[in-house]
Amino acid sequence: MNTDDTSKLNVSLEPHLVETLKPLLDLLPTVLSAELGSYVSETPKDIIPYSNLLAISQWSRTSEGQEKLRTYTPPLDASAYTMVSLLAGVKTSPERKFGTYAPPPEPEQLAEQQKRERQEITTILNALLSIVGAGFATWWAADRLHWKDQWRVLLALAASLIVAIAEGGLFIILRSRQDALNSSSHRRPRVKATSARHKKIEDDVDGTTETHINVGSQSSKESGTNNLRQRRL
């Protein structure tokens, strides 16, 4: 993480972090102790800059910092002031409001949207060609009738305007129908293959059970017949 990024980054000042940092007020250098005291005083603030925690972590790894941590009563563990330990259980930039997460569309929806966009582009191109074609055809027909240029221009513009209004109305109707169809359509539930496999296994088990029953009944019948023959003999 760059220094420019961390200078504007804050973390939440949780109660356990306040208890961990308070013993350092008498051990840190004057400037760093004053900065820390403004956050972990009698009324702790809700956030603390990431840069302050980074400076404390760097100080705890120096020989002077480790010596002061050992001489404190009771002795303090230097590993408790690493960035991993200090950032455990805190929130990053709690004062900022991030936007809600919008999940990406599913492949079926994306394909349907692309198809609809292609259809709309094709419809717009057809409308433009129809407008230009209607104006040109009207101009050509008026020229064959030997009309004056100003009348030919007005007639061609009128024809193009009428076709444009008609194409616009058709496009609006088509778009409204597509929106209504998309809003009313529901996805069909997918048939899970596992259910089919379970059903097949159950059928196989039932068939196997019936086979065992039939075999057992046949065996009992055969044994009964043999006993009857022995008695007759």
C-alpha positions as YAML, in Angstrom:
chain: A
units: angstrom
residues:
- id: 1
  name: MET
  ca: [0.00, 0.00, 0.00]
- id: 2
  name: ASN
  ca: [1.38, 3.39, -1.00]
- id: 3
  name: THR
  ca: [2.08, 6.14, 1.53]
- id: 4
  name: ASP
  ca: [-0.28, 8.51, -0.29]
- id: 5
  name: ASP
  ca: [-3.09, 5.99, 0.10]
- id: 6
  name: THR
  ca: [-2.48, 5.29, 3.79]
- id: 7
  name: SER
  ca: [-2.25, 8.99, 4.70]
- id: 8
  name: LYS
  ca: [-5.98, 9.37, 4.03]
- id: 9
  name: LEU
  ca: [-7.01, 6.01, 5.46]
- id: 10
  name: ASN
  ca: [-8.66, 5.60, 8.86]
- id: 11
  name: VAL
  ca: [-9.58, 2.55, 10.90]
- id: 12
  name: SER
  ca: [-12.15, 2.11, 13.63]
- id: 13
  name: LEU
  ca: [-10.85, 2.60, 17.16]
- id: 14
  name: GLU
  ca: [-12.26, -0.46, 18.90]
- id: 15
  name: PRO
  ca: [-12.25, -0.83, 22.73]
- id: 16
  name: HIS
  ca: [-9.63, -3.60, 22.68]
- id: 17
  name: LEU
  ca: [-7.38, -1.40, 20.53]
- id: 18
  name: VAL
  ca: [-7.75, 1.48, 22.99]
- id: 19
  name: GLU
  ca: [-6.68, -0.78, 25.86]
- id: 20
  name: THR
  ca: [-3.68, -1.93, 23.84]
- id: 21
  name: LEU
  ca: [-2.55, 1.59, 22.93]
- id: 22
  name: LYS
  ca: [-3.06, 3.37, 26.27]
- id: 23
  name: PRO
  ca: [0.10, 1.96, 27.94]
- id: 24
  name: LEU
  ca: [2.18, 3.46, 25.13]
- id: 25
  name: LEU
  ca: [1.37, 7.06, 26.04]
- id: 26
  name: ASP
  ca: [4.28, 7.15, 28.51]
- id: 27
  name: LEU
  ca: [6.66, 5.18, 26.29]
- id: 28
  name: LEU
  ca: [6.36, 6.70, 22.82]
- id: 29
  name: PRO
  ca: [8.35, 9.72, 21.64]
- id: 30
  name: THR
  ca: [6.82, 13.09, 22.45]
- id: 31
  name: VAL
  ca: [5.33, 13.84, 19.04]
- id: 32
  name: LEU
  ca: [3.92, 10.35, 18.52]
- id: 33
  name: SER
  ca: [2.61, 10.23, 22.09]
- id: 34
  name: ALA
  ca: [0.80, 13.54, 21.63]
- id: 35
  name: GLU
  ca: [-0.82, 12.33, 18.41]
- id: 36
  name: LEU
  ca: [-1.90, 9.09, 20.05]
- id: 37
  name: GLY
  ca: [-3.20, 10.90, 23.14]
- id: 38
  name: SER
  ca: [-5.63, 12.91, 21.03]
- id: 39
  name: TYR
  ca: [-7.34, 9.66, 20.02]
- id: 40
  name: VAL
  ca: [-7.14, 7.43, 23.14]
- id: 41
  name: SER
  ca: [-7.77, 10.05, 25.81]
- id: 42
  name: GLU
  ca: [-10.52, 9.79, 28.43]
- id: 43
  name: THR
  ca: [-13.12, 10.05, 25.65]
- id: 44
  name: PRO
  ca: [-11.65, 8.00, 22.79]
- id: 45
  name: LYS
  ca: [-12.60, 8.86, 19.25]
- id: 46
  name: ASP
  ca: [-14.31, 6.49, 16.87]
- id: 47
  name: ILE
  ca: [-11.48, 6.38, 14.34]
- id: 48
  name: ILE
  ca: [-7.70, 6.62, 14.26]
- id: 49
  name: PRO
  ca: [-5.46, 7.25, 11.24]
- id: 50
  name: TYR
  ca: [-3.76, 4.26, 9.73]
- id: 51
  name: SER
  ca: [-0.52, 6.23, 9.58]
- id: 52
  name: ASN
  ca: [-0.45, 6.54, 13.39]
- id: 53
  name: LEU
  ca: [-0.76, 2.80, 13.85]
- id: 54
  name: LEU
  ca: [1.94, 2.27, 11.25]
- id: 55
  name: ALA
  ca: [4.29, 4.65, 13.09]
- id: 56
  name: ILE
  ca: [3.61, 2.85, 16.39]
- id: 57
  name: SER
  ca: [4.29, -0.52, 14.77]
- id: 58
  name: GLN
  ca: [7.56, 0.72, 13.30]
- id: 59
  name: TRP
  ca: [8.60, 2.17, 16.67]
- id: 60
  name: SER
  ca: [7.87, -1.13, 18.45]
- id: 61
  name: ARG
  ca: [10.36, -2.90, 16.17]
- id: 62
  name: THR
  ca: [13.22, -0.54, 17.00]
- id: 63
  name: SER
  ca: [15.72, -1.39, 19.73]
- id: 64
  name: GLU
  ca: [14.58, 1.60, 21.80]
- id: 65
  name: GLY
  ca: [10.95, 0.60, 21.51]
- id: 66
  name: GLN
  ca: [11.58, -3.03, 22.43]
- id: 67
  name: GLU
  ca: [13.65, -1.95, 25.43]
- id: 68
  name: LYS
  ca: [10.88, 0.33, 26.71]
- id: 69
  name: LEU
  ca: [8.27, -2.36, 26.19]
- id: 70
  name: ARG
  ca: [10.33, -4.81, 28.25]
- id: 71
  name: THR
  ca: [10.93, -2.34, 31.08]
- id: 72
  name: TYR
  ca: [7.26, -1.44, 31.38]
- id: 73
  name: THR
  ca: [5.38, -2.90, 34.36]
- id: 74
  name: PRO
  ca: [4.04, -5.39, 33.49]
- id: 75
  name: PRO
  ca: [6.22, -6.03, 30.42]
- id: 76
  name: LEU
  ca: [4.49, -5.55, 27.08]
- id: 77
  name: ASP
  ca: [4.76, -7.97, 24.20]
- id: 78
  name: ALA
  ca: [6.22, -6.35, 21.09]
- id: 79
  name: SER
  ca: [4.26, -8.75, 18.85]
- id: 80
  name: ALA
  ca: [1.03, -7.15, 20.09]
- id: 81
  name: TYR
  ca: [2.00, -3.95, 18.25]
- id: 82
  name: THR
  ca: [2.58, -5.37, 14.80]
- id: 83
  name: MET
  ca: [0.19, -4.19, 12.10]
- id: 84
  name: VAL
  ca: [-1.48, -7.58, 11.97]
- id: 85
  name: SER
  ca: [-2.25, -7.43, 15.68]
- id: 86
  name: LEU
  ca: [-3.28, -3.77, 15.69]
- id: 87
  name: LEU
  ca: [-5.63, -4.16, 12.73]
- id: 88
  name: ALA
  ca: [-7.26, -7.32, 14.04]
- id: 89
  name: GLY
  ca: [-10.99, -6.76, 14.56]
- id: 90
  name: VAL
  ca: [-11.10, -3.18, 13.20]
- id: 91
  name: LYS
  ca: [-12.99, -1.73, 10.25]
- id: 92
  name: THR
  ca: [-11.38, 0.17, 7.40]
- id: 93
  name: SER
  ca: [-12.72, 3.69, 6.78]
- id: 94
  name: PRO
  ca: [-15.94, 3.31, 8.81]
- id: 95
  name: GLU
  ca: [-16.78, 6.98, 8.21]
- id: 96
  name: ARG
  ca: [-17.05, 6.48, 4.47]
- id: 97
  name: LYS
  ca: [-20.22, 5.33, 2.77]
- id: 98
  name: PHE
  ca: [-19.56, 2.92, -0.03]
- id: 99
  name: GLY
  ca: [-22.08, 2.16, -2.74]
- id: 100
  name: THR
  ca: [-24.23, -0.92, -2.62]
- id: 101
  name: TYR
  ca: [-22.86, -3.98, -4.35]
- id: 102
  name: ALA
  ca: [-24.55, -4.75, -7.65]
- id: 103
  name: PRO
  ca: [-24.01, -8.37, -8.65]
- id: 104
  name: PRO
  ca: [-23.12, -8.99, -12.30]
- id: 105
  name: PRO
  ca: [-25.96, -10.15, -14.54]
- id: 106
  name: GLU
  ca: [-26.33, -13.82, -15.26]
- id: 107
  name: PRO
  ca: [-25.18, -15.14, -18.66]
- id: 108
  name: GLU
  ca: [-28.78, -15.66, -19.83]
- id: 109
  name: GLN
  ca: [-29.73, -12.09, -18.96]
- id: 110
  name: LEU
  ca: [-26.57, -10.73, -20.58]
- id: 111
  name: ALA
  ca: [-27.22, -12.65, -23.80]
- id: 112
  name: GLU
  ca: [-30.84, -11.47, -23.85]
- id: 113
  name: GLN
  ca: [-29.75, -7.87, -23.32]
- id: 114
  name: GLN
  ca: [-27.21, -8.05, -26.14]
- id: 115
  name: LYS
  ca: [-29.82, -9.56, -28.44]
- id: 116
  name: ARG
  ca: [-32.27, -6.78, -27.59]
- id: 117
  name: GLU
  ca: [-29.60, -4.13, -28.24]
- id: 118
  name: ARG
  ca: [-28.83, -5.61, -31.66]
- id: 119
  name: GLN
  ca: [-32.53, -5.60, -32.51]
- id: 120
  name: GLU
  ca: [-32.86, -1.96, -31.46]
- id: 121
  name: ILE
  ca: [-29.84, -0.93, -33.53]
- id: 122
  name: THR
  ca: [-31.26, -2.77, -36.55]
- id: 123
  name: THR
  ca: [-34.63, -1.08, -36.05]
- id: 124
  name: ILE
  ca: [-33.03, 2.37, -35.87]
- id: 125
  name: LEU
  ca: [-31.00, 1.76, -39.03]
- id: 126
  name: ASN
  ca: [-34.09, 0.55, -40.87]
- id: 127
  name: ALA
  ca: [-35.97, 3.65, -39.72]
- id: 128
  name: LEU
  ca: [-33.22, 5.95, -40.98]
- id: 129
  name: LEU
  ca: [-33.11, 4.18, -44.33]
- id: 130
  name: SER
  ca: [-36.90, 4.41, -44.59]
- id: 131
  name: ILE
  ca: [-36.85, 8.15, -43.85]
- id: 132
  name: VAL
  ca: [-34.08, 8.85, -46.36]
- id: 133
  name: GLY
  ca: [-35.67, 6.57, -48.94]
- id: 134
  name: ALA
  ca: [-39.09, 8.17, -48.58]
- id: 135
  name: GLY
  ca: [-37.63, 11.66, -48.97]
- id: 136
  name: PHE
  ca: [-35.57, 10.68, -52.01]
- id: 137
  name: ALA
  ca: [-38.48, 8.86, -53.65]
- id: 138
  name: THR
  ca: [-40.74, 11.88, -53.12]
- id: 139
  name: TRP
  ca: [-38.08, 14.19, -54.55]
- id: 140
  name: TRP
  ca: [-37.63, 11.95, -57.59]
- id: 141
  name: ALA
  ca: [-41.39, 11.68, -58.19]
- id: 142
  name: ALA
  ca: [-41.84, 15.46, -57.91]
- id: 143
  name: ASP
  ca: [-38.95, 15.95, -60.32]
- id: 144
  name: ARG
  ca: [-40.68, 13.69, -62.84]
- id: 145
  name: LEU
  ca: [-43.77, 15.87, -62.50]
- id: 146
  name: HIS
  ca: [-41.62, 18.95, -63.23]
- id: 147
  name: TRP
  ca: [-42.40, 20.64, -59.92]
- id: 148
  name: LYS
  ca: [-40.39, 23.60, -58.77]
- id: 149
  name: ASP
  ca: [-37.42, 23.00, -56.51]
- id: 150
  name: GLN
  ca: [-38.95, 24.65, -53.45]
- id: 151
  name: TRP
  ca: [-42.09, 22.51, -53.74]
- id: 152
  name: ARG
  ca: [-40.03, 19.37, -54.21]
- id: 153
  name: VAL
  ca: [-38.02, 20.17, -51.08]
- id: 154
  name: LEU
  ca: [-41.13, 20.81, -49.02]
- id: 155
  name: LEU
  ca: [-42.83, 17.67, -50.28]
- id: 156
  name: ALA
  ca: [-39.73, 15.53, -49.62]
- id: 157
  name: LEU
  ca: [-39.37, 16.95, -46.10]
- id: 158
  name: ALA
  ca: [-43.06, 16.34, -45.41]
- id: 159
  name: ALA
  ca: [-42.81, 12.74, -46.57]
- id: 160
  name: SER
  ca: [-39.67, 12.17, -44.49]
- id: 161
  name: LEU
  ca: [-41.34, 13.73, -41.45]
- id: 162
  name: ILE
  ca: [-44.41, 11.50, -41.78]
- id: 163
  name: VAL
  ca: [-42.25, 8.38, -42.10]
- id: 164
  name: ALA
  ca: [-40.12, 9.47, -39.13]
- id: 165
  name: ILE
  ca: [-43.21, 9.92, -36.93]
- id: 166
  name: ALA
  ca: [-44.53, 6.53, -37.99]
- id: 167
  name: GLU
  ca: [-41.20, 4.80, -37.35]
- id: 168
  name: GLY
  ca: [-40.87, 6.50, -33.97]
- id: 169
  name: GLY
  ca: [-44.34, 5.36, -32.94]
- id: 170
  name: LEU
  ca: [-43.61, 1.80, -34.01]
- id: 171
  name: PHE
  ca: [-40.32, 1.82, -32.11]
- id: 172
  name: ILE
  ca: [-42.02, 3.06, -28.94]
- id: 173
  name: ILE
  ca: [-44.73, 0.39, -29.21]
- id: 174
  name: LEU
  ca: [-42.14, -2.34, -29.81]
- id: 175
  name: ARG
  ca: [-40.02, -1.18, -26.88]
- id: 176
  name: SER
  ca: [-43.01, -1.06, -24.51]
- id: 177
  name: ARG
  ca: [-44.04, -4.58, -25.50]
- id: 178
  name: GLN
  ca: [-40.53, -5.89, -24.94]
- id: 179
  name: ASP
  ca: [-40.37, -4.25, -21.50]
- id: 180
  name: ALA
  ca: [-43.75, -5.71, -20.55]
- id: 181
  name: LEU
  ca: [-42.68, -9.14, -21.77]
- id: 182
  name: ASN
  ca: [-39.41, -9.00, -19.82]
- id: 183
  name: SER
  ca: [-41.13, -7.90, -16.62]
- id: 184
  name: SER
  ca: [-43.81, -10.60, -16.81]
- id: 185
  name: SER
  ca: [-41.54, -13.46, -17.82]
- id: 186
  name: HIS
  ca: [-40.34, -15.80, -15.11]
- id: 187
  name: ARG
  ca: [-37.48, -18.18, -15.23]
- id: 188
  name: ARG
  ca: [-38.42, -21.81, -15.39]
- id: 189
  name: PRO
  ca: [-37.21, -23.89, -12.47]
- id: 190
  name: ARG
  ca: [-34.34, -26.09, -13.40]
- id: 191
  name: VAL
  ca: [-34.81, -29.81, -12.96]
- id: 192
  name: LYS
  ca: [-31.97, -31.05, -10.87]
- id: 193
  name: ALA
  ca: [-30.15, -34.07, -12.15]
- id: 194
  name: THR
  ca: [-29.64, -35.26, -8.61]
- id: 195
  name: SER
  ca: [-33.37, -35.79, -8.17]
- id: 196
  name: ALA
  ca: [-33.45, -37.94, -11.27]
- id: 197
  name: ARG
  ca: [-30.48, -39.93, -10.04]
- id: 198
  name: HIS
  ca: [-32.09, -40.42, -6.64]
- id: 199
  name: LYS
  ca: [-35.28, -41.58, -8.28]
- id: 200
  name: LYS
  ca: [-33.38, -44.00, -10.47]
- id: 201
  name: ILE
  ca: [-31.50, -45.37, -7.47]
- id: 202
  name: GLU
  ca: [-34.75, -45.79, -5.55]
- id: 203
  name: ASP
  ca: [-36.28, -47.62, -8.51]
- id: 204
  name: ASP
  ca: [-33.22, -49.86, -8.72]
- id: 205
  name: VAL
  ca: [-33.42, -50.58, -5.00]
- id: 206
  name: ASP
  ca: [-37.12, -51.40, -5.25]
- id: 207
  name: GLY
  ca: [-36.49, -53.67, -8.21]
- id: 208
  name: THR
  ca: [-33.66, -55.44, -6.39]
- id: 209
  name: THR
  ca: [-35.86, -55.91, -3.33]
- id: 210
  name: GLU
  ca: [-38.65, -57.36, -5.42]
- id: 211
  name: THR
  ca: [-36.17, -59.72, -7.10]
- id: 212
  name: HIS
  ca: [-34.91, -60.92, -3.73]
- id: 213
  name: ILE
  ca: [-38.47, -61.44, -2.55]
- id: 214
  name: ASN
  ca: [-39.38, -63.38, -5.68]
- id: 215
  name: VAL
  ca: [-36.26, -65.52, -5.43]
- id: 216
  name: GLY
  ca: [-36.93, -66.15, -1.76]
- id: 217
  name: SER
  ca: [-40.53, -67.11, -2.41]
- id: 218
  name: GLN
  ca: [-39.50, -69.45, -5.23]
- id: 219
  name: SER
  ca: [-36.89, -71.07, -3.00]
- id: 220
  name: SER
  ca: [-39.43, -71.58, -0.23]
- id: 221
  name: LYS
  ca: [-41.89, -73.09, -2.71]
- id: 222
  name: GLU
  ca: [-39.25, -75.47, -4.07]
- id: 223
  name: SER
  ca: [-38.21, -76.55, -0.57]
- id: 224
  name: GLY
  ca: [-41.87, -77.13, 0.36]
- id: 225
  name: THR
  ca: [-42.39, -79.25, -2.75]
- id: 226
  name: ASN
  ca: [-39.30, -81.35, -2.00]
- id: 227
  name: ASN
  ca: [-40.47, -81.96, 1.57]
- id: 228
  name: LEU
  ca: [-43.88, -83.01, 0.32]
- id: 229
  name: ARG
  ca: [-42.31, -85.49, -2.12]
- id: 230
  name: GLN
  ca: [-40.15, -86.94, 0.64]
- id: 231
  name: ARG
  ca: [-43.20, -87.45, 2.85]
- id: 232
  name: ARG
  ca: [-45.06, -89.23, 0.06]
- id: 233
  name: LEU
  ca: [-42.11, -91.53, -0.49]
...
